[in-house]
């Protein structure tokens, strides 16, 4: 009895009219959401970070070129307080 009442209620529900091209609009929206979009603020942030890194690298490179580098092995050995003799154990022969 109660089941029949529920079925009668369902029979009274009217079907709605679907607007034309609704399915096409929904599918178009899904396709647009599939393609990734780059946020402008993120792209500007990445560009700024890359330019700062480039400026830092160039400034370090220029600073390193301006310094006098001595490739003389004796100067390096003296700065590290290394001797050039073979007496490892201070042998007195």
C-alpha positions in Angstrom: 0.0 0.0 0.0 2.7 2.4 1.0 4.8 1.4 -1.9 2.0 2.2 -4.3 1.7 5.7 -2.8 5.4 6.3 -3.4 5.1 5.1 -6.9 2.1 7.5 -7.5 4.2 10.3 -6.2 7.0 9.5 -8.7 4.5 9.4 -11.5 3.4 13.0 -10.7 6.9 14.4 -11.2 7.0 16.3 -14.5 10.0 16.1 -16.8 11.9 19.3 -17.2 12.8 20.7 -20.6 16.5 20.8 -21.2 17.9 23.9 -22.8 19.3 23.3 -26.3 23.0 22.7 -26.6 23.4 22.1 -22.8 25.5 18.9 -23.3 27.7 20.8 -25.8 28.2 23.6 -23.3 29.1 21.2 -20.5 31.6 19.3 -22.7 33.2 22.6 -23.8 33.7 23.6 -20.2 35.3 20.2 -19.4 37.7 20.6 -22.3 38.7 24.1 -21.2 39.4 22.9 -17.7 41.7 20.1 -19.0 44.2 22.6 -20.5 46.5 24.0 -17.8 46.6 27.7 -17.5 49.6 29.6 -16.2 48.8 32.2 -13.6 50.2 35.6 -14.5 51.5 36.3 -11.0 53.3 33.0 -11.0 54.9 33.7 -14.4 56.0 37.1 -13.2 57.5 35.7 -10.1 59.4 33.0 -12.0 60.7 35.6 -14.4 61.8 37.9 -11.6 63.6 35.0 -9.8 65.4 34.0 -13.0 66.6 37.5 -13.6 67.8 37.9 -10.1 69.7 34.7 -10.3 71.2 35.8 -13.6 72.3 39.1 -12.1 73.8 37.4 -9.1 75.8 35.0 -11.3 77.1 37.8 -13.6 78.1 39.9 -10.6 80.0 37.0 -9.0 81.7 36.2 -12.3 82.8 39.8 -12.7 84.0 40.0 -9.1 86.0 36.8 -9.6 87.6 38.0 -12.8 88.7 41.3 -11.2 90.6 39.5 -8.4 94.2 38.7 -9.0 94.6 34.9 -9.0 98.0 33.5 -8.6 98.5 30.1 -10.0 102.0 29.8 -8.7 102.4 26.6 -6.7 104.9 28.1 -4.3 102.6 30.9 -3.3 99.9 28.4 -2.7 102.2 26.2 -0.7 103.4 29.1 1.4 99.9 30.3 2.1 99.0 26.8 3.4 102.3 26.7 5.3 103.5 23.6 3.4 107.2 23.0 3.0 108.9 21.7 -0.2 111.4 19.4 1.5 111.2 15.6 1.9 111.9 15.4 5.6 108.6 14.1 6.8 109.8 13.1 10.3 112.5 15.7 10.8 115.2 13.0 10.5 118.7 14.2 11.5 121.1 12.1 9.4 
